[in-house]
Amino acid sequence: MALHFELVTPTRLVRSEDVHMVVVPGTEGEFGVLEGHAPVMSTVRDGTVQVYRTEGAAPETIEVRGGFAEVSATGLTILAERVED
């Protein structure tokens, strides 16, 4: 099973892919999202999103600046104010 992950900014779609897990830098603390996670919305603080493509893989990191995260039945969407390239 895979988690559908999308990372978007106000101007572009940065990522849209199926992954194993994503760790989100929420304002109340980091949280991991796997397939089947309960629906939740959170604000995102400046920090590092960690993307695990497969179980046991080293994470790919993406620096984000603020935003919101939504976990729903269709997956995880992060709307970041800005993504550092």
MOPAC internal coordinates of N, CA, C and O (Angstrom, degrees):
PM7 1SCF
backbone

  N    0.0000 0     0.00 0     0.00 0    0    0    0
  C    1.4452 1     0.00 0     0.00 0    1    0    0
  C    1.5248 1   108.99 1     0.00 0    2    1    0
  O    1.2310 1   121.06 1   -31.10 1    3    2    1
  N    1.3204 1   115.58 1   148.90 1    3    2    1
  C    1.4603 1   120.29 1  -178.03 1    5    3    2
  C    1.5206 1   110.22 1  -133.46 1    6    5    3
  O    1.2310 1   121.67 1   -27.15 1    7    6    5
  N    1.2962 1   114.41 1   152.85 1    7    6    5
  C    1.4537 1   122.96 1   176.78 1    9    7    6
  C    1.5122 1   108.74 1   -96.18 1   10    9    7
  O    1.2310 1   120.06 1   -51.67 1   11   10    9
  N    1.3378 1   117.49 1   128.33 1   11   10    9
  C    1.4637 1   119.15 1   175.18 1   13   11   10
  C    1.5249 1   107.92 1   -83.09 1   14   13   11
  O    1.2310 1   120.73 1   -55.54 1   15   14   13
  N    1.3398 1   116.21 1   124.46 1   15   14   13
  C    1.4605 1   123.14 1  -175.19 1   17   15   14
  C    1.5193 1   109.65 1  -121.20 1   18   17   15
  O    1.2310 1   121.24 1   -50.82 1   19   18   17
  N    1.3359 1   115.24 1   129.18 1   19   18   17
  C    1.4694 1   120.55 1   173.53 1   21   19   18
  C    1.5154 1   108.48 1  -127.39 1   22   21   19
  O    1.2310 1   121.50 1   -44.01 1   23   22   21
  N    1.3377 1   114.74 1   135.99 1   23   22   21
  C    1.4538 1   122.62 1   174.91 1   25   23   22
  C    1.5196 1   106.70 1  -122.30 1   26   25   23
  O    1.2310 1   120.97 1   -59.73 1   27   26   25
  N    1.3250 1   115.74 1   120.27 1   27   26   25
  C    1.4624 1   120.55 1  -177.69 1   29   27   26
  C    1.5219 1   109.92 1  -130.43 1   30   29   27
  O    1.2310 1   121.11 1   -25.37 1   31   30   29
  N    1.3240 1   115.49 1   154.63 1   31   30   29
  C    1.4559 1   122.98 1   170.69 1   33   31   30
  C    1.5217 1   106.36 1  -118.30 1   34   33   31
  O    1.2310 1   119.46 1    -7.34 1   35   34   33
  N    1.3238 1   118.64 1   172.66 1   35   34   33
  C    1.4619 1   119.05 1   177.99 1   37   35   34
  C    1.5385 1   113.84 1   -59.53 1   38   37   35
  O    1.2310 1   120.13 1   161.12 1   39   38   37
  N    1.3306 1   117.36 1   -18.88 1   39   38   37
  C    1.4700 1   119.73 1  -176.02 1   41   39   38
  C    1.5211 1   115.84 1  -110.85 1   42   41   39
  O    1.2310 1   119.91 1   165.19 1   43   42   41
  N    1.3647 1   117.78 1   -14.81 1   43   42   41
  C    1.4714 1   117.38 1  -176.34 1   45   43   42
  C    1.5220 1   113.04 1  -161.15 1   46   45   43
  O    1.2310 1   121.51 1   -20.61 1   47   46   45
  N    1.3151 1   114.72 1   159.39 1   47   46   45
  C    1.4563 1   122.75 1   170.85 1   49   47   46
  C    1.5245 1   106.75 1   -87.42 1   50   49   47
  O    1.2310 1   120.55 1   -62.61 1   51   50   49
  N    1.3187 1   116.56 1   117.39 1   51   50   49
  C    1.4653 1   121.19 1  -177.30 1   53   51   50
  C    1.5235 1   110.84 1   -88.09 1   54   53   51
  O    1.2310 1   120.14 1   135.51 1   55   54   53
  N    1.3414 1   117.33 1   -44.49 1   55   54   53
  C    1.4674 1   122.76 1  -179.37 1   57   55   54
  C    1.5102 1   110.31 1  -143.51 1   58   57   55
  O    1.2310 1   120.82 1   -33.08 1   59   58   57
  N    1.3045 1   116.04 1   146.92 1   59   58   57
  C    1.4567 1   123.51 1   169.61 1   61   59   58
  C    1.5171 1   105.87 1  -152.62 1   62   61   59
  O    1.2310 1   120.84 1   -75.88 1   63   62   61
  N    1.3374 1   115.99 1   104.12 1   63   62   61
  C    1.4567 1   120.03 1  -174.23 1   65   63   62
  C    1.5225 1   111.12 1  -158.89 1   66   65   63
  O    1.2310 1   120.95 1   -16.92 1   67   66   65
  N    1.3191 1   115.79 1   163.08 1   67   66   65
  C    1.4561 1   122.17 1   174.49 1   69   67   66
  C    1.5202 1   108.20 1   -94.73 1   70   69   67
  O    1.2310 1   120.77 1   -49.99 1   71   70   69
  N    1.3392 1   116.14 1   130.01 1   71   70   69
  C    1.4590 1   122.32 1  -176.92 1   73   71   70
  C    1.5282 1   109.26 1  -135.54 1   74   73   71
  O    1.2310 1   120.77 1    -6.70 1   75   74   73
  N    1.3254 1   116.13 1   173.30 1   75   74   73
  C    1.4657 1   120.65 1   177.48 1   77   75   74
  C    1.5273 1   111.33 1   -80.80 1   78   77   75
  O    1.2310 1   120.24 1   130.72 1   79   78   77
  N    1.3576 1   117.14 1   -49.28 1   79   78   77
  C    1.4591 1   121.14 1  -176.13 1   81   79   78
  C    1.5203 1   110.12 1  -155.82 1   82   81   79
  O    1.2310 1   121.01 1   -28.53 1   83   82   81
  N    1.3335 1   115.68 1   151.47 1   83   82   81
  C    1.4581 1   122.15 1   174.39 1   85   83   82
  C    1.5201 1   108.01 1  -131.14 1   86   85   83
  O    1.2310 1   120.37 1   -45.14 1   87   86   85
  N    1.3404 1   116.90 1   134.86 1   87   86   85
  C    1.4587 1   122.09 1   174.30 1   89   87   86
  C    1.5281 1   106.89 1  -105.65 1   90   89   87
  O    1.2310 1   121.22 1   -56.83 1   91   90   89
  N    1.3387 1   115.28 1   123.17 1   91   90   89
  C    1.4609 1   122.77 1  -173.30 1   93   91   90
  C    1.5312 1   109.71 1  -106.50 1   94   93   91
  O    1.2310 1   119.68 1   -45.05 1   95   94   93
  N    1.3493 1   118.22 1   134.95 1   95   94   93
  C    1.4655 1   120.11 1   176.20 1   97   95   94
  C    1.5291 1   111.01 1   -83.08 1   98   97   95
  O    1.2310 1   120.20 1   -99.45 1   99   98   97
  N    1.3096 1   117.21 1    80.55 1   99   98   97
  C    1.4625 1   121.71 1   179.84 1  101   99   98
  C    1.5192 1   111.19 1   -72.58 1  102  101   99
  O    1.2310 1   120.31 1   -22.73 1  103  102  101
  N    1.3145 1   117.01 1   157.27 1  103  102  101
  C    1.4672 1   119.90 1  -179.75 1  105  103  102
  C    1.5259 1   112.08 1   -67.79 1  106  105  103
  O    1.2310 1   120.11 1   157.01 1  107  106  105
  N    1.3242 1   117.39 1   -22.99 1  107  106  105
  C    1.4694 1   121.20 1   177.04 1  109  107  106
  C    1.5222 1   111.93 1   -94.90 1  110  109  107
  O    1.2310 1   120.30 1  -174.72 1  111  110  109
  N    1.3318 1   117.03 1     5.28 1  111  110  109
  C    1.4568 1   122.53 1  -179.25 1  113  111  110
  C    1.5181 1   110.86 1   128.82 1  114  113  111
  O    1.2310 1   120.85 1   -17.75 1  115  114  113
  N    1.3207 1   115.98 1   162.25 1  115  114  113
  C    1.4560 1   120.49 1   179.28 1  117  115  114
  C    1.5235 1   110.27 1   -69.80 1  118  117  115
  O    1.2310 1   121.09 1   -32.88 1  119  118  117
  N    1.3524 1   115.51 1   147.12 1  119  118  117
  C    1.4632 1   119.08 1   174.63 1  121  119  118
  C    1.5225 1   109.55 1  -143.91 1  122  121  119
  O    1.2310 1   121.55 1   -37.20 1  123  122  121
  N    1.3240 1   114.65 1   142.80 1  123  122  121
  C    1.4550 1   121.11 1   179.57 1  125  123  122
  C    1.5181 1   110.84 1   -95.15 1  126  125  123
  O    1.2310 1   121.25 1   -35.66 1  127  126  125
  N    1.3383 1   115.21 1   144.34 1  127  126  125
  C    1.4553 1   120.90 1  -179.85 1  129  127  126
  C    1.5270 1   108.73 1  -124.58 1  130  129  127
  O    1.2310 1   121.26 1   -56.26 1  131  130  129
  N    1.3220 1   115.19 1   123.74 1  131  130  129
  C    1.4625 1   123.06 1   174.01 1  133  131  130
  C    1.5262 1   108.48 1  -115.80 1  134  133  131
  O    1.2310 1   120.36 1   -13.40 1  135  134  133
  N    1.3156 1   116.92 1   166.60 1  135  134  133
  C    1.4695 1   121.72 1   173.75 1  137  135  134
  C    1.5236 1   108.91 1   -53.31 1  138  137  135
  O    1.2310 1   120.28 1   -45.20 1  139  138  137
  N    1.3325 1   117.08 1   134.80 1  139  138  137
  C    1.4511 1   121.51 1   178.08 1  141  139  138
  C    1.5216 1   114.60 1    88.40 1  142  141  139
  O    1.2310 1   120.06 1  -175.44 1  143  142  141
  N    1.3408 1   117.49 1     4.56 1  143  142  141
  C    1.4696 1   121.60 1   179.17 1  145  143  142
  C    1.5319 1   109.86 1   -60.03 1  146  145  143
  O    1.2310 1   120.45 1   -35.07 1  147  146  145
  N    1.3075 1   116.75 1   144.93 1  147  146  145
  C    1.4637 1   121.39 1   176.78 1  149  147  146
  C    1.5290 1   110.15 1   -62.08 1  150  149  147
  O    1.2310 1   119.92 1   -34.04 1  151  150  149
  N    1.3248 1   117.76 1   145.96 1  151  150  149
  C    1.4619 1   120.74 1   178.36 1  153  151  150
  C    1.5336 1   110.98 1   -59.69 1  154  153  151
  O    1.2310 1   120.81 1   -42.85 1  155  154  153
  N    1.3162 1   116.06 1   137.15 1  155  154  153
  C    1.4612 1   121.94 1   179.83 1  157  155  154
  C    1.5236 1   109.25 1  -158.75 1  158  157  155
  O    1.2310 1   120.98 1   -28.19 1  159  158  157
  N    1.3274 1   115.73 1   151.81 1  159  158  157
  C    1.4658 1   121.44 1   171.33 1  161  159  158
  C    1.5189 1   107.10 1  -124.16 1  162  161  159
  O    1.2310 1   120.75 1   -35.51 1  163  162  161
  N    1.3387 1   116.18 1   144.49 1  163  162  161
  C    1.4583 1   120.88 1  -179.02 1  165  163  162
  C    1.5139 1   109.38 1  -149.79 1  166  165  163
  O    1.2310 1   121.01 1   -29.68 1  167  166  165
  N    1.3202 1   115.67 1   150.32 1  167  166  165
  C    1.4551 1   118.74 1   168.56 1  169  167  166
  C    1.5282 1   107.23 1   -80.45 1  170  169  167
  O    1.2310 1   120.91 1   -26.00 1  171  170  169
  N    1.3189 1   115.86 1   154.00 1  171  170  169
  C    1.4585 1   122.31 1  -177.71 1  173  171  170
  C    1.5253 1   108.18 1  -114.77 1  174  173  171
  O    1.2310 1   120.69 1   -48.47 1  175  174  173
  N    1.3176 1   116.29 1   131.53 1  175  174  173
  C    1.4589 1   120.67 1   177.13 1  177  175  174
  C    1.5301 1   109.25 1   -91.35 1  178  177  175
  O    1.2310 1   120.60 1   -13.30 1  179  178  177
  N    1.3183 1   116.46 1   166.70 1  179  178  177
  C    1.4557 1   120.44 1   172.97 1  181  179  178
  C    1.5217 1   107.73 1   -58.77 1  182  181  179
  O    1.2310 1   120.41 1   -49.99 1  183  182  181
  N    1.3051 1   116.83 1   130.01 1  183  182  181
  C    1.4583 1   119.01 1  -178.84 1  185  183  182
  C    1.5076 1   112.64 1   170.25 1  186  185  183
  O    1.2310 1   121.30 1    21.37 1  187  186  185
  N    1.3160 1   115.11 1  -158.63 1  187  186  185
  C    1.4572 1   122.94 1  -173.91 1  189  187  186
  C    1.5174 1   111.20 1  -113.33 1  190  189  187
  O    1.2310 1   120.74 1   -55.90 1  191  190  189
  N    1.3203 1   116.20 1   124.10 1  191  190  189
  C    1.4611 1   122.21 1   169.90 1  193  191  190
  C    1.5248 1   106.16 1   -87.17 1  194  193  191
  O    1.2310 1   120.44 1   -50.23 1  195  194  193
  N    1.3281 1   116.77 1   129.77 1  195  194  193
  C    1.4606 1   121.23 1   178.59 1  197  195  194
  C    1.5190 1   108.84 1  -108.07 1  198  197  195
  O    1.2310 1   120.66 1   -58.13 1  199  198  197
  N    1.3295 1   116.35 1   121.87 1  199  198  197
  C    1.4610 1   122.40 1  -177.22 1  201  199  198
  C    1.5288 1   108.97 1  -110.75 1  202  201  199
  O    1.2310 1   120.84 1   -61.11 1  203  202  201
  N    1.3320 1   116.01 1   118.89 1  203  202  201
  C    1.4621 1   122.32 1   177.29 1  205  203  202
  C    1.5284 1   107.29 1  -103.26 1  206  205  203
  O    1.2310 1   120.40 1   -71.76 1  207  206  205
  N    1.3204 1   116.84 1   108.24 1  207  206  205
  C    1.4705 1   120.50 1  -176.97 1  209  207  206
  C    1.5194 1   112.20 1   -67.75 1  210  209  207
  O    1.2310 1   120.54 1   142.19 1  211  210  209
  N    1.3217 1   116.58 1   -37.81 1  211  210  209
  C    1.4640 1   121.45 1   178.65 1  213  211  210
  C    1.5217 1   109.02 1  -137.39 1  214  213  211
  O    1.2310 1   120.58 1   -18.33 1  215  214  213
  N    1.3220 1   116.50 1   161.67 1  215  214  213
  C    1.4627 1   120.98 1   178.30 1  217  215  214
  C    1.5203 1   109.42 1   -61.96 1  218  217  215
  O    1.2310 1   120.48 1   -49.13 1  219  218  217
  N    1.3217 1   116.68 1   130.87 1  219  218  217
  C    1.4589 1   121.23 1   178.75 1  221  219  218
  C    1.5118 1   114.64 1    84.42 1  222  221  219
  O    1.2310 1   119.64 1   174.88 1  223  222  221
  N    1.3299 1   118.29 1    -5.12 1  223  222  221
  C    1.4671 1   121.50 1  -179.38 1  225  223  222
  C    1.5248 1   110.24 1   -77.11 1  226  225  223
  O    1.2310 1   121.04 1   -24.07 1  227  226  225
  N    1.3223 1   115.62 1   155.93 1  227  226  225
  C    1.4674 1   120.15 1   172.94 1  229  227  226
  C    1.5296 1   107.84 1   -71.14 1  230  229  227
  O    1.2310 1   120.08 1   -35.61 1  231  230  229
  N    1.3196 1   117.46 1   144.39 1  231  230  229
  C    1.4645 1   118.81 1  -177.18 1  233  231  230
  C    1.5266 1   112.77 1   -76.82 1  234  233  231
  O    1.2310 1   121.61 1   -33.40 1  235  234  233
  N    1.3168 1   114.53 1   146.60 1  235  234  233
  C    1.4622 1   121.52 1   168.19 1  237  235  234
  C    1.5228 1   104.71 1   -92.41 1  238  237  235
  O    1.2310 1   119.75 1   -42.05 1  239  238  237
  N    1.3236 1   118.07 1   137.95 1  239  238  237
  C    1.4552 1   120.66 1  -177.22 1  241  239  238
  C    1.5231 1   111.10 1  -111.22 1  242  241  239
  O    1.2310 1   121.68 1   -36.70 1  243  242  241
  N    1.3281 1   114.39 1   143.30 1  243  242  241
  C    1.4628 1   121.91 1   178.58 1  245  243  242
  C    1.5270 1   107.03 1  -133.55 1  246  245  243
  O    1.2310 1   120.34 1   -56.34 1  247  246  245
  N    1.3245 1   116.95 1   123.66 1  247  246  245
  C    1.4617 1   121.45 1   179.26 1  249  247  246
  C    1.5230 1   109.44 1   -83.15 1  250  249  247
  O    1.2310 1   121.13 1   -52.75 1  251  250  249
  N    1.3338 1   115.45 1   127.25 1  251  250  249
  C    1.4661 1   120.68 1   178.80 1  253  251  250
  C    1.5197 1   109.49 1  -123.48 1  254  253  251
  O    1.2310 1   121.38 1   -23.97 1  255  254  253
  N    1.3194 1   114.97 1   156.03 1  255  254  253
  C    1.4601 1   122.60 1   177.39 1  257  255  254
  C    1.5162 1   108.77 1  -122.95 1  258  257  255
  O    1.2310 1   120.46 1   -78.89 1  259  258  257
  N    1.3387 1   116.72 1   101.11 1  259  258  257
  C    1.4493 1   122.61 1   175.66 1  261  259  258
  C    1.5125 1   114.46 1    62.95 1  262  261  259
  O    1.2310 1   121.23 1    -8.85 1  263  262  261
  N    1.3302 1   115.25 1   171.15 1  263  262  261
  C    1.4515 1   120.50 1   175.86 1  265  263  262
  C    1.5183 1   112.71 1   134.67 1  266  265  263
  O    1.2310 1   121.70 1    23.55 1  267  266  265
  N    1.3223 1   114.35 1  -156.45 1  267  266  265
  C    1.4589 1   122.41 1  -177.29 1  269  267  266
  C    1.5226 1   109.27 1  -137.49 1  270  269  267
  O    1.2310 1   120.99 1   -28.36 1  271  270  269
  N    1.3347 1   115.71 1   151.64 1  271  270  269
  C    1.4622 1   121.61 1   174.91 1  273  271  270
  C    1.5233 1   107.89 1  -126.72 1  274  273  271
  O    1.2310 1   120.93 1   -41.03 1  275  274  273
  N    1.3256 1   115.83 1   138.97 1  275  274  273
  C    1.4603 1   120.83 1   176.56 1  277  275  274
  C    1.5219 1   109.02 1  -131.36 1  278  277  275
  O    1.2310 1   121.42 1   -54.00 1  279  278  277
  N    1.3299 1   114.88 1   126.00 1  279  278  277
  C    1.4620 1   121.44 1   173.02 1  281  279  278
  C    1.5204 1   106.21 1  -104.90 1  282  281  279
  O    1.2310 1   120.86 1   -54.07 1  283  282  281
  N    1.3302 1   115.96 1   125.93 1  283  282  281
  C    1.4643 1   120.91 1   178.78 1  285  283  282
  C    1.5170 1   108.52 1  -136.22 1  286  285  283
  O    1.2310 1   120.88 1     4.03 1  287  286  285
  N    1.3227 1   115.92 1  -175.97 1  287  286  285
  C    1.4657 1   120.67 1   178.81 1  289  287  286
  C    1.5220 1   111.75 1   -61.97 1  290  289  287
  O    1.2310 1   120.11 1   157.30 1  291  290  289
  N    1.3384 1   117.40 1   -22.70 1  291  290  289
  C    1.4695 1   120.54 1  -178.74 1  293  291  290
  C    1.5204 1   113.25 1   -91.41 1  294  293  291
  O    1.2310 1   119.76 1   173.74 1  295  294  293
  N    1.3529 1   118.06 1    -6.26 1  295  294  293
  C    1.4613 1   120.21 1   177.79 1  297  295  294
  C    1.5137 1   112.67 1   132.62 1  298  297  295
  O    1.2310 1   120.96 1    25.00 1  299  298  297
  N    1.3363 1   115.77 1  -155.00 1  299  298  297
  C    1.4621 1   123.84 1  -178.10 1  301  299  298
  C    1.5167 1   109.78 1  -113.60 1  302  301  299
  O    1.2310 1   120.94 1   -51.47 1  303  302  301
  N    1.3260 1   115.81 1   128.53 1  303  302  301
  C    1.4528 1   121.41 1   173.64 1  305  303  302
  C    1.5179 1   108.38 1  -122.54 1  306  305  303
  O    1.2310 1   120.80 1   -52.69 1  307  306  305
  N    1.3302 1   116.08 1   127.31 1  307  306  305
  C    1.4607 1   121.30 1   173.76 1  309  307  306
  C    1.5217 1   107.43 1  -112.11 1  310  309  307
  O    1.2310 1   120.84 1   -57.37 1  311  310  309
  N    1.3291 1   116.00 1   122.63 1  311  310  309
  C    1.4585 1   121.91 1   173.05 1  313  311  310
  C    1.5253 1   105.88 1  -102.97 1  314  313  311
  O    1.2310 1   120.77 1   -77.53 1  315  314  313
  N    1.3210 1   116.13 1   102.47 1  315  314  313
  C    1.4593 1   121.94 1  -177.30 1  317  315  314
  C    1.5197 1   110.38 1   -95.86 1  318  317  315
  O    1.2310 1   121.00 1   -38.68 1  319  318  317
  N    1.3231 1   115.70 1   141.32 1  319  318  317
  C    1.4572 1   119.14 1   175.00 1  321  319  318
  C    1.5223 1   110.55 1   -61.66 1  322  321  319
  O    1.2310 1   121.44 1   141.24 1  323  322  321
  N    1.3492 1   114.86 1   -38.76 1  323  322  321
  C    1.4636 1   120.01 1   178.87 1  325  323  322
  C    1.5243 1   109.66 1  -155.69 1  326  325  323
  O    1.2310 1   121.04 1   -33.59 1  327  326  325
  N    1.3333 1   115.62 1   146.41 1  327  326  325
  C    1.4646 1   122.46 1   175.44 1  329  327  326
  C    1.5147 1   107.07 1  -117.68 1  330  329  327
  O    1.2310 1   120.98 1   -51.70 1  331  330  329
  N    1.3335 1   115.73 1   128.30 1  331  330  329
  C    1.4659 1   120.86 1   178.85 1  333  331  330
  C    1.5251 1   108.87 1   -80.17 1  334  333  331
  O    1.2310 1   120.46 1   -54.98 1  335  334  333
  N    1.3093 1   116.73 1   125.02 1  335  334  333
  C    1.4714 1   121.30 1   179.36 1  337  335  334
  C    1.5100 1   111.59 1   -85.81 1  338  337  335
  O    1.2310 1   120.10 1   180.00 1  339  338  337

